[in-house]
Amino acid sequence: MSFLNPFREASEDSPAAGTEWVGKEEPLQELLDHALVRIDQLEKSAKVGEQEHGQLRRRLDRLERQLGVLMAARTEERDDLPGAKHGEHQALARRYRTLVEQSLLNFARRYAERSDRVMDHPEHERGYRLMGLLSEQLFTDDLQSSREMVRRLHLPEGDGYIENALTTLRGHCSELAVEIHRAGLHHNWDMECTPGAALDPARQEKWPSCDEGTPVLFAMAPAYIVNGRAYCLQYVYTSL
């Protein structure tokens, strides 16, 4: 028995006449080579983009410092206008807000069910209430040890993971406090809150998931005040 050669020429009257046949392996290899070249190009473009982003970030930081110096020079004799120190506090306020919205929130969500101090509240409030208690411990000039914070928050004292996580948080807050004091100007943390009172837009900001029209239940994070001016409003929790 003989088999037809799949690559034999077609007769002139065949429907396949005039069709250009190409080996199966050759176009596949070409496609693969093209894909590899394209991947290499994309990787190089990504590296270039990353370098350009880093350069732009450094330029923006440098420009921010230069503007601060210029502002200080122009307003040196004006007590009613912000100077370079105010610009430093603005940058520190952004760091503070990121610390609250990410690190403190993640810790509170993870360990709320292990804190006896929040277990008598509704489940959907517990993480936010622990966040408020944690803020009281971290944003203060009387910063306690991680072990003492564990005790005050009524968290399991034998859990090394919790204590290590608190140590990390404490370190971030301690570094921020050092930078704040180094920047100068009088500052304070405003944690004062009256449960049941209406939201005060001048000094308070509701947590995004809360209802703005309902009374304040508790403070989640303090306002960051410099020379009487709020650089970050107080985060409060209201009814849903």
Disulfide bonds with the S-S distance in Angstrom:
none
